C-alpha cells in the first residue's frame, strides 16, 4: 500500500513548499518596483509597492549620511488604491488557510496508509479533499500574481494618498521578487492538487471498504 502513495507524498512536500512560498510572497513588499524621477523625498529613486504597504528610502528626515526606510500601510478605506492590491490581500490570506487545510488532509490520508489502516473510502476521500484544497490555494495565489504582473507590464498607475509622498505614475516599473515567488508557489500547489487527484487505491482481496 505504501508503494502506491509516492506521488501523494510528493504532493505533501510540494504543497508544504508552495504554502511557505505563498506566505513569503505575501510578506514581501517587492511586488512592483517603481522608478521615479523626483528624488526629493524618495532619495534612491526607487519605491517598492507591495500588497500591504509601500516603502522607499529617504534621507530627508535624518541627514545626507543616514538613510531611513519609510513605509506606508495600505488600508481598505483608501479608495484610490486599485482593486488588484486588495484582491491580492484577500486571496493570499485564503490561500494560506486553504493550503494549510490541504496539508492536514494529506497528512490524515498518508497516516492511514503508513499505519496500515486499509479504509479505502477514507483514504481516497482525504486525498480528494486535499486535491481540491490545493487547487483552490493555487488559484488564489495565481490570480493576484497574474493581475499584478499584468499591471507591471502595462505600467498601470496608482493614485496614492498625498500622505504617502508617492507619485501617481512611475517613470518605469518592473516585476519585484514577490511575483516570481508567487508563481512558483502556485505551480507547486497545482502540482500537489494533480498528484492528490491521481491516487488509486490498490485492488486487494483483503482491502476494507
trRosetta pair geometry for C-beta under 8 A, 3 or more apart (Angstrom, degrees):
i j d omega theta_ij theta_ji phi_ij phi_ji
1 4 6.0 -58 -164 26 39 112
1 5 7.3 22 150 -14 67 111
1 113 5.5 -158 139 -156 109 84
1 116 7.0 133 47 -116 143 58
1 118 6.9 -130 -85 -99 154 90
1 202 6.4 -134 -103 25 63 124
2 5 6.1 -72 -159 35 39 107
2 113 6.1 129 -96 152 58 103
2 114 6.2 69 -105 -101 107 63
3 6 7.0 -9 -168 -33 43 103
4 113 7.9 -133 67 -146 92 132
4 199 7.4 89 143 -153 98 80
4 200 7.0 -106 -173 74 122 68
4 201 7.4 97 129 -132 155 29
4 202 5.3 -145 -57 -40 154 105
5 8 4.5 -54 -164 46 80 117
5 9 5.8 90 132 -29 86 92
5 109 8.0 -179 -136 133 133 100
5 110 6.5 150 161 -115 145 79
5 113 5.1 57 -28 165 159 169
5 199 6.9 18 -112 -124 74 112
6 9 5.7 -52 -151 32 33 112
6 10 6.6 33 149 -16 64 103
7 10 5.4 -53 -152 38 36 114
7 11 6.3 46 145 -28 66 100
7 195 4.4 -156 160 -155 96 101
7 198 5.8 -42 115 80 153 125
7 199 7.2 -163 77 -78 109 71
8 11 5.0 -39 -147 26 39 120
8 12 6.8 44 151 -20 62 94
8 106 6.7 -177 175 -150 93 100
8 109 6.8 -89 171 109 143 127
8 110 6.5 -176 123 -78 113 96
8 127 6.1 -62 -122 -120 132 119
8 195 6.0 171 -88 145 41 100
8 196 6.2 84 -123 -105 85 55
8 199 5.4 31 -63 -80 127 119
9 12 5.8 -46 -156 30 35 111
9 13 6.7 34 146 -16 63 104
9 110 6.5 103 -90 -117 75 132
10 13 5.5 -54 -149 38 37 112
10 14 6.0 33 155 -15 70 107
10 195 5.8 -127 82 -145 97 163
11 14 5.9 -55 -141 42 28 107
11 15 5.8 31 157 -22 64 111
11 106 6.3 -154 104 -125 105 140
11 130 7.2 95 135 133 132 129
11 134 7.2 -85 -177 -63 104 167
11 191 7.4 -157 -115 123 68 72
11 192 4.2 109 -163 -149 76 68
11 193 7.7 151 -148 -26 115 16
11 194 7.9 -160 -105 68 110 57
11 195 3.6 -161 -70 89 108 124
11 196 4.9 144 -174 -53 161 79
12 15 5.7 -55 -141 39 26 113
12 16 6.2 29 157 -22 62 106
12 103 6.5 95 -146 -138 79 75
12 106 4.5 175 -89 136 96 142
12 107 7.1 108 -128 -66 133 63
12 110 6.5 -25 -44 -32 150 149
12 192 7.4 115 -59 -140 19 113
13 16 5.9 -55 -150 33 27 110
13 17 6.5 20 155 -12 63 107
14 17 5.9 -57 -147 41 32 107
14 18 5.9 32 154 -19 67 110
14 188 4.5 -159 -180 -169 89 89
14 189 7.5 -172 135 -72 93 27
14 191 5.2 -79 159 89 159 113
14 192 4.6 -165 90 -66 107 93
14 195 7.3 115 35 15 136 143
15 18 5.6 -55 -142 40 29 113
15 19 6.1 32 156 -22 64 106
15 99 6.6 177 -178 -164 91 89
15 102 5.7 -130 -163 115 141 117
15 103 5.5 179 121 -82 123 83
15 106 6.6 148 43 -7 155 157
15 130 7.7 -61 -83 179 167 106
15 134 5.4 -83 -110 -109 116 119
15 188 7.0 179 -81 141 27 94
15 189 6.2 75 -122 -117 66 62
15 192 3.7 103 -64 -131 91 162
16 19 5.8 -53 -147 34 28 111
16 20 6.5 28 153 -18 62 105
16 103 6.0 88 -80 -114 76 130
17 20 5.7 -53 -150 36 33 112
17 21 6.3 29 153 -16 66 107
17 188 5.5 -98 87 -176 98 160
18 21 5.7 -56 -145 40 31 109
18 22 6.3 39 152 -25 64 103
18 99 6.9 -141 104 -142 96 134
18 134 7.9 74 76 -151 148 96
18 137 7.5 111 125 120 120 123
18 138 7.3 -25 172 -91 146 85
18 141 7.8 -141 175 3 100 166
18 184 7.7 -151 -113 128 73 67
18 185 4.7 115 -160 -159 70 61
18 186 7.4 144 -155 -47 115 11
18 187 7.6 -152 -108 70 116 52
18 188 3.3 -166 -70 92 108 113
18 189 4.0 178 150 -52 153 77
18 192 6.4 -123 17 -11 143 131
19 22 5.5 -48 -149 30 32 117
19 23 6.7 33 152 -17 62 102
19 95 8.0 -174 -124 146 68 87
19 96 7.1 102 -161 -132 88 54
19 99 4.0 165 -104 144 104 135
19 100 6.5 119 -152 -66 145 60
19 102 8.0 -173 -69 61 125 110
19 103 6.5 -49 -22 -40 157 130
19 137 7.2 -25 -93 171 83 151
19 185 7.6 130 -56 -154 14 104
19 189 7.3 105 -57 -87 64 106
20 23 5.7 -55 -156 35 33 111
20 24 6.4 33 148 -20 66 106
21 24 5.3 -49 -144 36 37 115
21 25 6.2 37 156 -20 68 103
21 181 5.4 -158 -172 176 97 86
21 182 7.4 174 142 -92 98 30
21 184 5.7 -91 175 92 162 100
21 185 3.7 -158 98 -80 111 99
21 188 7.0 100 31 31 136 139
22 25 6.0 -54 -146 36 28 108
22 26 6.4 28 154 -20 61 108
22 92 6.5 178 178 -153 94 87
22 95 5.2 -131 -167 124 145 125
22 96 6.2 -171 118 -79 122 70
22 99 6.3 153 35 -13 156 164
22 137 7.2 -67 -75 174 165 106
22 141 5.3 -96 -113 -95 107 130
22 182 7.1 71 -114 -124 56 69
22 185 4.4 144 -61 -175 70 147
22 189 7.4 45 -50 -47 127 135
23 26 5.8 -57 -150 34 29 112
23 27 6.5 20 156 -13 63 110
23 96 6.1 86 -82 -110 85 111
24 27 6.0 -67 -154 40 29 105
24 28 6.5 34 153 -31 67 105
24 181 5.7 -100 100 170 111 143
24 185 8.0 -175 48 -67 95 131
25 28 5.7 -48 -146 23 34 115
25 92 7.4 -133 94 -132 98 135
25 141 7.5 86 65 -151 146 108
25 145 7.5 -17 168 -88 152 111
25 178 4.5 113 -154 -164 76 82
25 179 7.6 114 -148 -68 120 18
25 181 4.3 -179 -79 100 99 111
25 182 4.1 127 -161 -66 165 84
25 185 6.1 -111 -3 -5 135 146
26 51 7.0 -64 -147 56 62 130
26 52 7.9 69 169 -28 72 119
26 92 4.4 157 -96 155 117 142
26 93 7.7 122 -141 -63 150 56
26 96 7.2 -41 -9 -54 160 122
26 178 7.9 130 -49 -154 16 122
28 31 7.0 134 104 -52 95 69
28 50 6.5 -169 114 -118 53 119
28 176 7.2 177 138 133 120 120
28 177 6.0 -114 -173 85 152 98
28 178 3.9 -174 83 -80 127 105
28 181 6.9 106 1 42 150 149
29 48 4.7 79 125 125 101 124
29 49 7.7 -170 171 112 78 7
29 50 3.6 -89 -141 -42 52 131
29 52 7.4 -88 -101 57 78 89
29 53 5.9 -47 -118 75 113 90
29 54 7.6 138 -168 -120 113 20
29 55 5.1 27 157 13 157 122
29 71 7.4 -93 -115 -123 154 119
29 176 7.8 -90 109 171 48 159
29 178 7.7 -173 63 -38 13 134
30 33 6.2 9 -155 -67 88 93
30 48 4.9 -59 -93 -149 62 122
30 50 6.9 0 -6 -80 21 91
30 176 3.2 -168 156 -176 76 125
30 177 4.6 45 93 28 132 87
30 178 5.4 159 82 -14 67 94
31 48 7.7 109 29 177 59 80
31 49 5.9 -75 66 99 94 69
31 50 5.0 120 -1 -124 106 45
31 51 5.9 86 -37 -34 156 79
31 88 7.8 66 -129 159 157 168
31 148 5.4 -61 173 180 115 151
31 176 5.0 55 70 48 3 129
31 178 4.6 -46 -85 60 64 133
31 179 6.2 98 -151 -49 62 88
32 48 7.5 147 78 -162 51 48
32 49 4.1 -15 62 61 102 110
32 148 6.6 -132 -53 -177 100 104
32 151 7.0 -62 -85 103 138 112
32 152 5.4 -166 -119 -87 97 103
32 173 5.4 1 180 -179 101 129
32 174 7.7 145 -162 72 59 33
32 175 7.4 -52 -112 -119 53 33
32 176 5.7 -87 -40 -13 9 112
33 46 6.4 -16 -174 -164 94 104
33 47 7.7 155 -160 80 47 44
33 48 6.1 -21 -106 -106 65 68
33 49 7.7 -155 -71 22 19 80
33 173 6.2 155 79 -160 52 70
33 174 4.8 -21 61 62 109 83
33 175 7.3 7 15 82 99 15
33 176 4.9 137 -37 -77 89 88
34 46 6.9 147 80 -158 56 51
34 47 4.4 -14 61 61 111 92
34 48 7.5 -160 20 -76 82 20
34 49 6.0 66 -22 -19 112 111
34 166 7.8 68 80 -158 162 109
34 167 8.0 -176 163 57 139 97
34 170 3.8 -148 -158 -85 93 141
34 173 5.0 -26 -101 -101 57 99
35 45 6.2 16 -158 149 70 92
35 46 6.0 -23 -101 -100 60 71
35 170 5.5 99 56 176 51 117
35 171 5.0 -69 104 61 92 100
35 172 4.7 4 47 60 122 81
35 173 6.7 -164 13 -81 76 44
35 174 7.7 46 -20 -3 106 95
36 39 7.4 151 99 -70 93 60
36 42 5.4 56 63 75 135 148
36 45 5.8 -155 64 -160 67 57
36 46 7.5 176 19 -84 81 20
36 47 6.2 35 -11 -2 122 110
36 166 7.9 -135 -76 -153 153 65
36 167 5.4 151 -132 17 122 127
36 170 5.5 -89 -75 -130 69 77
36 171 6.2 147 -121 -3 24 95
37 45 7.3 24 -105 -140 22 102
37 171 5.1 99 -40 -56 95 129
38 41 7.4 20 128 29 100 82
38 42 6.8 80 94 39 73 102
38 167 6.4 129 29 -54 122 124
39 42 5.9 -90 -126 85 49 68
39 43 5.6 65 -179 -139 92 30
39 44 7.4 -172 -136 47 106 15
39 45 5.0 -37 -88 -70 109 81
40 60 7.4 51 149 -83 62 127
41 56 7.8 73 124 98 85 136
41 58 5.5 -24 174 -120 61 127
41 60 5.5 -28 -126 -26 60 150
41 165 4.7 -95 127 171 161 133
42 45 6.3 111 121 -89 100 20
42 46 7.3 -168 167 49 114 26
42 47 5.6 -59 -134 -59 140 103
42 56 4.5 -49 -126 165 95 150
42 57 7.3 78 -162 61 61 55
42 58 6.4 -66 -104 -82 30 89
42 165 7.2 167 -43 130 87 104
42 166 7.7 71 -55 -108 131 62
43 56 8.0 145 28 149 64 101
43 57 5.7 -80 57 112 97 83
43 58 5.1 132 -8 -130 103 40
43 59 4.5 79 -81 4 161 92
43 60 7.0 -167 -52 -29 109 80
43 67 6.9 -138 68 -125 143 99
44 56 6.8 -161 42 -174 104 85
44 57 4.3 53 -12 60 124 118
44 67 7.9 51 -49 -143 107 137
46 56 6.9 174 97 -133 50 90
46 57 7.4 28 65 22 85 102
47 54 6.3 12 171 -179 115 97
47 55 7.0 168 -161 87 71 40
47 56 4.0 -40 -107 -78 82 114
47 166 6.2 132 -171 -123 171 105
47 170 7.7 -146 45 -96 106 118
48 54 7.0 168 86 -156 55 52
48 55 4.9 -8 57 61 102 90
48 56 7.0 171 16 -74 69 59
48 176 6.4 92 -145 -110 93 145
49 54 5.3 -8 -111 -112 64 90
49 158 7.0 143 -138 17 149 157
49 173 8.0 -19 22 -142 126 132
49 176 7.8 -167 57 -24 65 142
50 53 5.5 18 55 56 116 57
50 54 7.0 -164 27 -79 73 41
50 55 7.4 29 -4 3 110 98
50 176 7.9 -87 -88 81 68 163
50 178 6.9 99 -126 -17 86 160
51 74 7.6 -108 165 55 34 134
51 85 5.2 176 -136 -157 68 75
51 88 4.3 -111 -124 101 140 125
51 89 5.3 179 155 -65 112 76
51 92 7.2 108 92 12 162 144
51 144 7.2 22 -98 176 146 138
51 148 7.8 -82 -72 -78 103 144
52 73 6.5 -35 159 -141 75 78
52 74 6.3 -173 -179 40 24 93
52 89 6.8 115 -79 -104 73 108
53 71 4.8 29 159 180 135 106
53 72 6.1 164 -159 80 85 39
53 73 4.8 -46 -96 -100 98 49
53 74 6.1 -168 -91 -3 36 81
54 71 6.8 160 80 -152 42 60
54 72 5.0 -10 55 55 94 93
54 74 6.8 83 -18 -48 91 104
54 160 6.9 -26 -2 -118 170 139
54 164 6.0 36 68 -159 142 122
54 166 6.0 -35 150 -62 154 151
55 69 5.8 7 -172 -180 113 100
55 70 6.7 163 -148 85 62 45
55 71 4.2 -20 -94 -96 91 85
55 72 7.8 -179 -75 18 47 61
56 69 7.4 174 90 -149 24 62
56 70 6.0 -17 62 59 72 91
56 166 7.6 157 -16 -93 137 93
57 67 5.2 -2 -171 -178 107 122
57 68 7.3 143 -155 72 59 37
57 69 5.8 -37 -96 -96 64 65
57 70 7.7 145 -113 16 15 79
58 61 6.3 58 111 8 116 92
58 67 7.2 141 71 -158 27 73
58 68 5.7 -35 69 67 78 88
58 69 7.9 128 20 -112 74 19
58 70 5.2 6 15 -4 122 123
59 62 6.3 -86 -161 58 53 89
59 63 6.8 -49 -177 103 93 24
59 64 5.5 56 167 -114 140 39
59 66 7.0 135 -135 79 81 50
59 67 5.6 -54 -81 -103 78 64
59 68 7.3 137 -100 17 30 83
61 68 5.7 -56 62 45 107 154
61 70 7.5 111 7 -72 135 123
62 66 4.2 -85 132 88 139 113
62 67 7.3 -163 49 -98 137 8
62 68 5.2 139 -17 -30 124 119
63 66 5.1 62 50 26 83 96
70 165 7.7 8 114 52 147 131
72 160 7.9 91 87 -167 148 123
72 163 7.0 148 -130 114 139 90
72 164 4.7 -136 54 -118 169 83
72 166 7.8 -124 35 -21 141 120
74 78 6.1 -105 -158 52 70 140
74 81 5.2 113 -162 -110 120 157
74 85 6.2 -39 127 145 159 142
75 78 5.4 103 64 -5 72 101
76 86 6.7 90 -113 -125 71 126
78 81 4.8 63 105 -10 105 110
78 161 5.9 -91 -138 -36 118 119
80 158 7.4 100 142 174 89 70
80 159 4.1 -101 -170 92 116 97
80 160 6.6 160 112 -106 129 13
80 161 6.3 154 42 -58 137 66
81 85 5.4 -76 166 59 107 138
81 86 6.6 110 112 -39 113 100
81 158 6.7 15 -129 -163 53 110
81 160 7.7 46 -83 -106 76 58
82 85 5.6 103 72 2 75 96
82 86 7.8 -156 106 6 44 88
82 151 7.4 149 94 -118 162 144
82 156 7.3 47 -70 134 164 129
82 158 5.9 -96 -12 -111 105 90
83 86 5.7 -64 -148 46 45 103
83 87 5.5 45 156 -23 79 109
84 87 6.0 -54 -140 39 24 111
84 88 6.3 30 156 -24 60 108
84 144 7.0 128 -177 -143 72 74
84 147 4.6 -169 -137 141 104 119
84 148 5.8 144 161 -76 124 67
84 151 5.7 179 83 -46 176 143
85 88 5.7 -54 -152 32 29 113
85 89 6.8 34 150 -23 62 101
85 148 7.9 83 -82 -92 60 107
86 89 5.5 -44 -152 27 37 116
86 90 6.7 30 154 -12 65 104
87 90 6.0 -59 -152 41 33 106
87 91 6.0 22 158 -13 69 114
87 143 7.3 -90 144 127 118 114
87 144 6.0 -178 109 -94 88 96
87 147 6.9 7 82 66 131 169
88 91 6.1 -60 -135 43 27 104
88 92 5.9 22 168 -16 65 113
88 144 3.3 117 -109 -151 82 137
88 145 8.0 113 -123 -49 110 44
88 147 7.1 -146 -64 68 100 123
88 148 6.5 34 -76 -44 144 121
89 92 6.5 -66 -148 38 18 104
89 93 6.6 17 157 -16 59 110
90 93 5.9 -61 -153 35 29 110
90 94 6.4 27 153 -17 66 107
91 94 5.5 -53 -149 37 35 113
91 95 6.2 40 151 -25 67 103
91 140 4.3 -171 -180 -167 89 81
91 141 7.3 -179 136 -69 106 28
91 143 5.8 -107 -164 68 168 118
91 144 5.1 176 64 -29 132 117
92 95 5.3 -44 -143 32 37 116
92 96 6.6 44 154 -24 62 98
92 140 6.8 163 -81 144 30 99
92 141 6.6 73 -107 -103 74 66
92 144 6.3 -61 -44 35 97 154
93 96 5.8 -49 -155 28 33 114
93 97 6.8 25 152 -12 64 104
94 97 6.0 -61 -152 40 34 106
94 98 5.8 23 157 -11 71 114
94 136 7.8 -89 143 148 109 104
94 137 7.8 -161 121 -109 75 61
94 140 5.0 -131 88 -144 105 151
95 98 6.0 -59 -134 46 27 105
95 99 5.6 31 164 -23 65 113
95 136 7.9 -167 -108 124 63 72
95 137 4.4 102 -151 -154 74 73
95 138 7.8 128 -135 -42 112 16
95 140 3.8 -170 -67 96 95 122
95 141 4.9 97 -127 -52 161 84
95 189 7.7 -56 -162 -102 109 170
96 99 6.0 -56 -141 37 20 110
96 100 6.5 21 158 -19 58 108
96 137 8.0 135 -36 -136 16 109
97 100 5.9 -59 -154 34 28 110
97 101 6.6 25 151 -15 64 106
98 101 5.6 -55 -151 37 34 111
98 102 6.4 40 149 -24 66 103
98 133 5.2 -167 175 -164 84 83
98 136 5.0 -95 172 98 154 114
98 137 4.5 -168 96 -70 107 90
98 140 6.7 118 39 8 138 149
99 102 5.4 -50 -149 32 34 116
99 103 6.6 35 153 -18 65 100
99 133 7.1 155 -96 149 26 96
99 134 7.0 68 -120 -111 68 56
99 137 3.9 107 -67 -134 85 156
99 189 6.4 -73 -110 -118 111 125
100 103 5.8 -50 -151 34 34 111
100 104 6.5 36 149 -20 64 104
101 104 5.5 -51 -148 35 36 115
101 105 6.4 37 153 -20 66 103
101 133 5.2 -129 94 -147 97 148
102 105 5.8 -53 -148 35 31 111
102 106 6.5 32 153 -18 64 105
102 129 7.9 -166 -117 127 60 72
102 130 4.8 99 -161 -153 72 67
102 131 7.9 143 -142 -29 109 11
102 133 3.4 -170 -77 104 92 117
102 134 4.5 131 -161 -56 154 71
102 137 6.1 -97 -5 -6 142 136
102 189 7.9 88 76 -150 164 94
102 192 7.1 90 148 127 135 132
102 196 7.9 -100 -168 -56 103 164
103 106 5.7 -55 -150 37 33 112
103 107 6.4 38 151 -24 65 104
103 130 7.7 102 -65 -137 15 107
104 107 5.6 -52 -151 31 32 114
104 108 6.7 33 152 -20 64 102
105 108 5.8 -50 -152 32 34 112
105 109 6.6 30 152 -15 65 105
105 126 5.0 -178 -180 -169 82 79
105 127 7.6 166 140 -81 103 21
105 129 4.6 -133 -151 97 152 108
105 130 3.9 -165 96 -70 116 86
105 133 6.3 134 19 18 140 145
106 109 5.8 -57 -150 38 34 109
106 110 6.1 27 156 -13 69 109
106 126 7.2 152 -90 148 24 101
106 127 7.2 65 -110 -109 66 60
106 130 4.4 101 -59 -129 79 153
106 192 7.9 -64 -70 -176 149 112
106 196 6.7 -93 -94 -104 104 118
107 110 5.9 -58 -141 43 29 106
107 111 6.0 37 156 -28 64 108
108 111 5.6 -52 -146 31 27 117
108 112 6.8 29 154 -20 60 102
108 126 4.9 -138 90 -138 106 146
109 112 5.9 -54 -157 31 32 110
109 113 6.6 27 149 -16 65 107
109 122 7.9 180 -109 133 70 74
109 123 5.2 99 -148 -152 86 65
109 126 3.6 -174 -63 97 99 126
109 127 4.9 109 -132 -55 167 77
109 130 6.7 -91 2 -13 136 138
109 199 7.8 -75 167 -95 144 177
110 113 5.5 -55 -148 38 37 112
110 114 5.9 23 160 -10 72 110
111 114 6.3 -60 -137 44 25 100
111 115 5.9 9 165 -4 64 117
111 117 7.8 13 120 23 71 127
112 115 6.3 -68 -139 48 21 99
112 117 4.1 -85 -154 67 76 113
112 119 6.2 -82 -165 43 135 98
112 122 6.2 176 -110 108 166 116
112 123 5.1 -142 90 -86 139 95
112 126 7.4 143 10 22 132 150
113 116 7.8 31 172 -67 27 27
113 117 7.7 -66 -49 48 21 75
113 123 6.3 94 -59 -130 89 132
117 122 7.7 -44 127 78 115 138
117 123 7.9 161 95 -60 90 107
118 204 7.9 -74 -151 64 140 127
118 206 7.2 35 114 119 169 83
118 207 5.3 -134 170 -140 121 60
118 208 4.6 127 105 13 88 97
119 122 4.0 20 115 26 118 120
119 123 6.2 143 83 -20 69 89
119 208 5.2 -36 -95 90 51 125
119 209 8.0 -8 -149 95 58 15
120 123 6.2 -65 -148 37 25 106
120 124 6.2 14 164 -10 65 113
120 201 4.8 90 -139 179 94 169
120 207 5.7 59 -53 162 117 117
120 208 6.4 -171 -6 85 84 63
120 209 6.0 -28 37 -124 116 37
121 124 6.2 -63 -145 42 25 105
121 125 6.0 26 159 -23 64 114
121 209 6.6 45 -20 168 109 53
122 125 5.8 -59 -146 36 25 112
122 126 6.5 23 159 -18 63 106
123 126 6.1 -58 -151 34 28 107
123 127 6.6 22 155 -13 64 107
123 199 7.7 -123 142 144 97 143
123 201 6.4 117 83 -92 125 115
124 127 5.8 -59 -150 39 33 109
124 128 6.2 33 154 -20 67 107
124 199 6.7 -168 -117 101 67 115
124 201 5.8 -70 -60 -35 109 119
125 128 5.8 -55 -147 37 30 111
125 129 6.3 31 155 -18 65 106
126 129 5.7 -53 -146 37 31 111
126 130 6.2 34 153 -20 64 107
127 130 5.5 -52 -146 37 32 114
127 131 6.3 39 152 -25 64 104
127 196 4.9 -175 -176 -172 78 81
127 197 7.5 166 143 -80 97 23
127 199 4.5 -37 163 29 167 146
128 131 5.5 -51 -150 32 32 115
128 132 6.6 28 155 -14 64 103
128 196 7.3 162 -87 144 20 101
128 197 7.0 67 -115 -110 61 63
129 132 6.0 -56 -151 38 32 107
129 133 6.2 29 153 -17 66 110
130 133 5.7 -59 -146 40 31 111
130 134 6.1 30 157 -18 67 106
130 192 7.7 -93 151 151 100 101
130 196 4.6 -140 97 -144 102 149
131 134 5.9 -54 -144 37 27 108
131 135 6.2 30 155 -21 62 108
131 192 7.9 -165 -114 127 53 69
131 193 4.8 93 -162 -157 66 65
131 194 7.7 123 -141 -44 104 12
131 196 3.5 -164 -72 96 84 116
131 197 4.2 108 -141 -56 154 78
132 135 5.6 -54 -147 36 30 115
132 136 6.3 31 155 -19 64 105
132 193 7.4 101 -64 -138 14 106
133 136 5.8 -52 -146 36 31 110
133 137 6.3 30 154 -18 64 107
134 137 5.7 -55 -145 39 31 111
134 138 6.1 34 155 -22 65 107
134 189 5.1 -171 -173 -176 81 76
134 190 7.2 162 142 -91 97 22
134 192 4.2 -131 -153 98 151 106
134 193 3.8 -164 94 -67 109 79
134 196 6.1 140 19 7 138 141
135 138 5.8 -54 -148 35 28 112
135 139 6.5 23 156 -14 63 107
135 189 7.7 166 -84 143 19 93
135 190 6.7 65 -116 -119 58 64
135 193 3.9 102 -61 -129 77 153
136 139 6.0 -58 -149 39 30 108
136 140 6.2 31 153 -21 65 109
137 140 5.6 -56 -146 37 31 113
137 141 6.6 26 155 -15 65 104
137 189 4.9 -120 98 -164 102 144
138 141 5.9 -59 -153 37 31 106
138 142 6.0 27 154 -21 68 112
138 185 8.0 -174 -121 130 64 70
138 186 4.9 100 -163 -158 75 65
138 187 7.8 126 -145 -46 115 10
138 188 8.0 -165 -104 73 106 49
138 189 3.5 -175 -76 100 89 111
138 190 4.0 133 -167 -57 163 76
138 192 7.8 176 -54 46 122 96
138 193 6.3 -93 0 -14 138 130
139 142 5.5 -54 -135 38 34 111
139 143 6.2 39 165 -28 67 102
139 186 7.7 95 -72 -145 19 106
139 190 8.0 95 -48 -82 64 102
140 143 6.5 -41 -140 24 24 111
140 144 7.8 10 165 0 52 103
141 144 7.1 -72 -162 43 30 95
141 145 6.1 22 155 -15 68 121
141 182 5.5 -168 178 -168 99 88
141 185 5.2 -116 -177 105 159 112
141 186 4.2 -159 95 -78 113 89
141 189 6.5 118 22 24 136 147
142 145 5.8 -67 -145 43 28 111
142 146 5.9 25 163 -19 69 112
142 182 7.9 160 -91 150 34 97
142 183 7.7 70 -115 -119 71 55
142 186 4.0 110 -69 -145 84 148
142 190 7.7 40 -47 -46 134 125
143 146 6.1 -60 -145 37 22 106
143 147 6.2 21 158 -19 62 112
144 147 5.5 -55 -140 39 33 114
144 148 6.1 28 162 -14 68 107
144 182 7.4 -92 88 -171 91 153
145 148 6.2 -59 -147 40 25 104
145 149 6.2 28 153 -21 62 110
145 179 5.6 131 -156 -146 88 70
145 182 3.8 -173 -93 118 128 131
145 183 5.7 175 160 -64 149 66
145 186 6.4 -125 28 -26 148 137
146 149 5.5 -55 -146 37 30 114
146 150 6.3 35 153 -22 65 104
147 150 5.7 -52 -152 33 29 113
147 151 6.6 31 149 -20 62 105
148 151 5.3 -48 -148 33 37 116
148 152 6.6 39 152 -20 66 100
148 179 6.2 -142 97 -96 115 111
149 152 5.8 -52 -151 33 33 110
149 153 6.4 32 153 -19 66 106
149 175 6.4 15 -121 -107 78 117
149 179 5.5 124 -76 -158 93 137
150 153 5.8 -55 -145 36 31 111
150 154 6.3 6 162 3 66 112
151 154 6.4 -70 -143 51 25 94
151 156 4.3 -74 -155 36 79 126
152 155 7.3 23 -177 -76 33 42
152 156 7.8 -61 -54 25 21 86
152 173 5.4 -123 -142 115 78 109
152 174 6.5 55 -174 -167 123 16
152 175 5.2 120 123 -75 167 67
152 179 7.6 -71 -1 -56 149 162
155 169 7.7 56 158 -162 95 99
155 170 7.3 -123 -157 62 93 93
155 172 7.0 -67 -115 -137 121 48
155 173 5.9 148 -122 31 71 102
157 168 5.2 37 178 149 120 80
157 169 4.0 -46 -109 -87 115 88
157 170 7.9 -178 -111 7 71 64
158 166 7.7 -13 90 123 106 132
158 168 6.6 -151 81 -156 42 57
158 169 8.0 147 29 -81 52 48
159 168 4.9 5 -103 -128 58 111
160 164 4.1 -81 160 58 125 148
160 166 4.1 33 47 68 161 116
160 167 7.9 69 31 75 117 17
160 168 6.7 -157 19 -95 75 58
161 164 5.3 109 65 -12 72 101
162 165 7.7 42 171 -65 48 44
167 170 6.7 131 79 -82 116 46
170 173 4.8 103 62 -55 146 94
175 179 4.8 -86 -167 49 104 145
175 180 7.1 90 144 -32 127 89
176 179 6.1 112 64 -2 63 97
177 180 6.7 -63 -161 42 43 99
177 181 6.2 40 150 -18 74 114
178 181 5.6 -63 -149 43 34 114
178 182 6.0 37 154 -23 70 108
179 182 5.6 -54 -146 36 30 112
179 183 6.5 34 154 -22 64 102
180 183 5.3 -47 -144 32 38 115
180 184 6.5 38 157 -17 66 101
181 184 6.0 -55 -153 37 31 109
181 185 6.4 35 148 -22 63 108
182 185 5.3 -53 -147 35 34 117
182 186 6.3 35 155 -20 67 102
183 186 5.8 -52 -149 34 31 110
183 187 6.5 31 153 -19 64 105
184 187 5.7 -54 -148 36 33 112
184 188 6.3 30 156 -17 66 107
185 188 6.0 -60 -149 37 28 108
185 189 6.3 23 156 -15 65 109
186 189 5.9 -59 -146 39 30 109
186 190 6.2 26 157 -16 66 109
187 190 6.0 -60 -147 40 28 107
187 191 6.3 29 154 -19 64 107
188 191 5.6 -53 -147 36 31 113
188 192 6.4 37 151 -23 63 103
189 192 5.5 -49 -150 32 33 116
189 193 6.7 39 149 -22 63 100
190 193 5.4 -45 -151 30 37 116
190 194 6.6 39 150 -19 64 101
191 194 5.6 -52 -150 35 36 113
191 195 6.4 32 154 -16 67 106
192 195 5.9 -56 -146 40 31 109
192 196 6.2 32 155 -21 65 108
193 196 5.8 -57 -147 36 28 111
193 197 6.4 25 157 -17 64 108
194 197 6.0 -59 -149 37 28 109
194 198 6.4 29 154 -27 63 111
195 198 5.7 -58 -148 29 31 115
195 199 7.9 54 154 -46 58 82
196 199 6.6 -30 -172 -13 38 110
201 207 7.0 116 155 -158 117 149
202 207 7.3 -177 88 -75 72 138
203 207 7.2 -103 -150 2 32 146
204 207 4.6 116 62 -36 87 99
